[in-house]
Amino acid sequence: MFAARILLTLLCVSTFAQSALAQSMKGERRGSAPFDKLVDVGGGRRLHIRCSGMNFEGSPVVVLESGGGNDSSVWDRVQSEAAKFTRVCSYDRAGLGSSEPVPARTIVALTEDLHALLMNAKVAGPYILVGHSLGGILTRLYASYYPAEVVDGPN
């Protein structure tokens, strides 16, 4: 069942990314240098983000949001495959993986953390948000808080 969800997610990401890539092949490349770093998100807190793949002007960036207590490493295989045709980023929420620990965070605070991370890491949108489990809730909340930053896809 989990494998089927991953496959469906990859299919959706592939469709959106290939469409955007085809529309922007004449555009300039941007944000194509891979990076893996800690980024300040305010209040002296730093979150870990890893971006790979290439991007063309105007094409969306895929942002992978892990579930529950998982760090970004659960997306390693998905990210490496998606990076073959689009820009893709995964990150560790506060207290997970390589991100710095903090006291418990609310769902809203986690959403604000992701927004600050993308802005401070200079990962320009629009974004295609892909979430698993809790990550699905976070991506939907992000899209409702920052609708101009996300690709409007099927409901």
DAPE-V946253 format. One record per run of one state. SS is the DSSP state (~ for helix, > for strand, _ for the rest). FROM is the first residue (numbers start at 1). TO is the last residue. If there is no record, write none. Layout:
# DAPE-V946253
SS/FROM/TO ; SS/FROM/TO
This chain:
# DAPE-V946253
_/1/1 ; ~/2/23 ; _/24/28 ; >/29/29 ; _/30/34 ; >/35/42 ; _/43/44 ; >/45/52 ; _/53/55 ; >/56/56 ; _/57/60 ; >/61/65 ; _/66/71 ; ~/72/82 ; _/83/87 ; >/88/92 ; _/93/106 ; ~/107/120 ; _/121/126 ; >/127/131 ; _/132/133 ; ~/134/145 ; _/146/146 ; ~/147/149 ; >/150/150 ; _/151/155
